[in-house]
């Protein structure tokens, strides 16, 4: 049991050191993925021939979000 506990402690320590070493890379990756999701939304607006933007500047964001929700299927994926 003592040997198993030592191995588990070493494993946890190694995993922690690895996560600390890649934290900056993962931060960049999360930002990249976030920006790609935003780009997918913009692309969905561009490719949606049924999209009609209406209203003045006060409700422009709301109308775009309504159009985005309409362009998604039930699982949250963008219709193509």
N, C-alpha and C positions, 0 to 999 in steps of 0.2 A: 504494500500500500504506500509506503514511503517513497519507493522508487517511482510509482505511478504519479504521485503527487508532485515529485520533482520534475518529471517530464511535462506534466500539465502546466506547471509554473513556468518552465522554460518556453513552452509553446506560446503561452499568453504573453510572455515578455517579448518573444520574437515578433509576434503579430503586432504588438504595441509599437515596437521600434520601427517596423515596416510601415505602419500607418502614419507615424510621425514623419518618416522620410518622404512619403508621397503626398503629404497634406497640401503642399503648394500646387502640385500637379493636379490633384483632384479639384482644388478650388478653380483652377483654370478650366478644367473639363466641365464642371457644373455651369460656369458662366457661358461656355461654348454651347452646351446643350440648351440653356435658357434662351440664348439668342437665336438658336436654330428653331426653337418652338415659335418664337415671335415671327421669324421669317416664314414659317409654315402658315401662320395666320394671314400674313400679308399676301402670300401666294394664293391662298384660298380666296381672298377677296378678288385678286386679279383674274383668277380662272373661272370665277362664278359668273356666268352670263346672265343669270336671273337677279343678280345683286343690283339693287337700286338704292343709292344713297340719297336721303331726303332730309329736309329741314335746314335750319340755319346752324351756325356754329354752336349754339347753345345745346342742341341735342344731337350733334353729329356723332359723338362718341357712342351715345345710346343706340342710335340707328345702326351703326357699324357693329356693335356687339349683338344686336338683335339679328342682323344678317349673318353674323358668324355662327350664332346658335342654330339658325335655320339650316346652315350648310353642313352641320354635323349629323351623323347618324346617332342612334340610340346609345352606342358604346363610347361616344366622345371622339370618334375618329372622323376625319374630314372626308366628306363625300367627294368622289372624283368623277 
